[in-house]
Amino acid sequence: MLLAQTADGSAKGLDRLIDAATQGNNFWWLMLFGMIVVVTAISRSMAAVRASAREKTRREIAAFIAEGSMTPEQGEKLMKAGEKPEHC
């Protein structure tokens, strides 16, 4: 096994794995894969934050309507303000 430690506690297998990954074209493939993983994680996190903020705003508008400080028409107008047009 490549990642197994030897009897004296050194990680020679890990060193061999790192050497193999950083030689030739393997390094660039590894970098490309890493960049794809990072970009995907960031975009998914941003989408989750955006969805959470949108839901919080909807709840706050609903609370204003429930307490009577805003009409349902005003609330509907606010909720539709940030939406993209359907025809695009």
C-alpha positions in Angstrom: 0.0 0.0 0.0 1.4 3.4 -0.9 0.3 5.3 2.2 1.4 2.7 4.7 4.1 3.9 7.1 7.2 1.9 7.6 8.4 0.3 10.8 10.4 3.4 11.8 7.4 5.7 11.4 8.3 7.5 8.2 5.8 8.0 5.5 7.8 6.9 2.4 4.7 5.8 0.6 3.2 9.3 0.9 6.5 10.8 -0.4 6.3 8.4 -3.4 2.7 9.4 -4.0 3.5 13.1 -3.9 6.5 12.6 -6.2 4.4 10.7 -8.7 1.6 13.3 -8.7 3.9 16.2 -9.2 6.0 14.7 -12.1 5.2 15.5 -15.7 1.6 16.1 -16.8 0.2 14.5 -13.6 0.8 17.8 -11.7 -1.3 19.8 -14.2 -4.1 17.3 -14.1 -4.1 17.3 -10.4 -4.2 21.1 -10.4 -7.1 21.2 -12.9 -9.0 18.7 -10.8 -8.4 20.7 -7.6 -9.5 23.9 -9.3 -12.7 22.3 -10.5 -13.4 21.0 -7.0 -12.7 24.4 -5.4 -14.8 26.4 -7.9 -17.7 23.9 -7.5 -17.6 24.2 -3.8 -17.6 28.0 -3.9 -20.5 28.2 -6.4 -22.6 25.7 -4.4 -21.9 27.7 -1.2 -22.8 30.9 -2.8 -26.1 29.4 -4.1 -27.0 28.2 -0.6 -26.3 31.6 0.9 -28.4 33.3 -1.8 -31.3 30.9 -1.2 -31.1 31.4 2.5 -31.1 35.2 2.2 -34.0 35.0 -0.2 -36.1 32.9 2.2 -35.2 35.2 5.1 -36.4 38.2 3.1 -39.7 36.4 2.2 -40.3 35.6 5.9 -39.7 39.2 6.9 -42.0 40.5 4.2 -44.7 38.1 5.4 -44.2 39.3 8.9 -44.7 42.9 7.9 -47.9 41.9 6.0 -49.1 40.0 9.1 -48.6 42.9 11.4 -50.4 45.3 9.0 -47.5 47.7 8.3 -47.5 46.6 4.7 -50.3 45.6 2.3 -50.2 42.3 0.5 -49.9 44.1 -2.8 -46.8 45.9 -1.6 -45.3 42.6 -0.3 -46.0 40.9 -3.7 -44.4 43.8 -5.5 -41.3 43.5 -3.2 -41.0 39.8 -3.7 -41.2 40.1 -7.5 -38.6 42.9 -7.6 -35.5 40.7 -7.7 -36.8 38.0 -10.0 -35.6 37.6 -13.5 -38.1 38.0 -16.3 -39.7 34.8 -17.5 -39.1 35.4 -21.2 -35.3 35.5 -20.9 
